Structures are given as structure tokens and as C-alpha cells.
């Protein structure tokens, strides 16, 4: 699977990386929707949330806990939003799962 995110993970496309370990890469969004807006992307290519399996439980938890830790490190202790889109109707545009983390502004509901 060759997506925008695999190219960022492989350093073929530049990104403002804020964290990396053996399972995930986190970087600032190129079109931020909040003062803090970054993505957490697994290095394992998983096309959509529907493609996660029981074997991916630890990875899914690692994505969430990485998002939490980085949000707090980036000053979002008063609150933040996490978003994962799934397929076209869910707003997914890059078919490699990823978590958006947005903070440091009031979030509204419904999101749109």
C-alpha cells in the first residue's frame, strides 16, 4: 500500500514530525483546524478502521495512548478532540488509518 502517509513514514515526503517509535509516527497537520492539530499514523499499513483485526488491539491502543500523551505535552490539558474517519461517507481521504488530534480551542458539536 503506497499512500501519502507511507511516503511520509519512509521520508519520501517531508513532514513536521513530533514523535516516532517502532509502531507510529506523529506529525503536524498541513492544514490545521485548531492551534494544535497533529496526526498519529501507524507504520503498519491498515486501509480503514474496518480493516483492523483482533491482532491489531495493541496497535489501536498504542495509537490512542500516543495521541493522549502528545496532546498533553503540547498543552491540551484542558481538553482535546480525537477523530478517525472511515471510508468516504466518514470523511476519509487517505486510505491508511490515522488519528487526528485537535486542541487549544473550543470544539463544537456536531462537527460537520
C-alpha positions in Angstrom: 0.0 0.0 0.0 1.6 3.3 -1.1 -0.2 6.3 0.3 0.7 9.8 1.3 1.3 8.5 4.8 3.6 5.7 3.8 5.6 8.2 1.9 5.9 10.4 5.0 6.8 7.4 7.1 9.5 6.5 4.5 10.7 10.1 4.5 9.9 10.5 0.8 7.7 13.5 1.6 8.7 16.0 4.4 6.6 16.5 7.5 6.9 18.3 10.8 7.4 15.2 12.9 6.7 15.4 16.6 7.1 11.8 17.6 8.2 8.4 16.3 8.7 4.9 17.7 8.7 1.5 16.1 4.8 1.4 15.7 3.7 5.0 15.0 4.7 8.4 13.5 3.1 11.6 14.7 3.3 14.9 12.8 1.6 18.3 12.5 -1.3 18.5 10.0 -0.5 20.6 6.9 -3.9 22.3 7.1 -4.5 22.7 10.8 -8.1 23.2 12.0 -7.0 24.2 15.6 -4.0 25.7 17.2 -2.9 22.1 17.9 -3.6 19.7 15.1 -1.5 16.6 14.6 -1.9 13.1 13.2 -0.9 9.8 14.7 -0.3 7.2 11.9 0.6 3.6 12.4 3.6 2.4 10.5 1.7 -0.8 9.7 -0.5 0.0 6.7 -4.1 -0.6 7.5 -6.5 0.8 4.9 -9.6 1.7 7.1 -10.9 1.1 10.6 -13.0 -1.7 9.1 -9.8 -3.5 8.2 -8.5 -3.6 11.8 -8.5 -7.2 13.3 -8.2 -8.7 16.7 -4.5 -8.9 16.1 -4.4 -5.0 16.0 -5.7 -4.4 19.5 -2.3 -3.4 20.9 -1.6 -1.2 17.9 -5.0 0.6 18.3 -4.4 1.2 22.0 -0.9 2.5 21.3 -2.3 5.0 18.7 -4.8 6.3 21.3 -2.3 6.5 24.2 0.3 8.2 22.0 -2.3 10.8 21.0 -3.2 11.4 24.6 0.4 11.8 25.7 1.3 14.1 22.9 -1.8 16.2 23.3 -0.9 16.8 26.9 2.7 17.5 26.0 1.5 20.1 23.5 -0.6 22.0 26.1 -4.1 20.5 25.6 -4.6 19.6 29.2 -8.0 21.5 29.3 -9.3 19.2 26.5 -8.8 18.0 23.0 -10.7 16.0 20.3 -9.6 12.8 18.5 -11.1 11.9 15.2 -10.7 8.8 13.0 -12.6 8.8 9.7 -13.7 5.6 8.0 -14.4 5.4 4.3 -15.8 8.1 2.0 -19.1 8.8 3.9 -17.0 9.1 7.1 -14.7 11.7 5.5 -11.7 9.5 5.0 -9.5 10.9 2.2 -6.2 9.0 2.8 -6.7 5.2 3.0 -4.2 4.5 5.7 -5.8 4.8 9.2 -4.8 7.8 11.2 -6.0 9.7 14.2 -6.4 13.5 14.1 -5.8 15.3 17.4 -7.1 18.8 17.8 -6.8 21.1 20.7 -6.4 24.6 22.3 -9.8 25.8 21.0 -13.4 25.2 21.9 -14.7 22.2 19.9 -18.4 22.2 18.8 -20.9 19.6 18.1 -22.0 18.3 15.6 -18.6 18.6 13.9 -20.0 19.0 10.4 
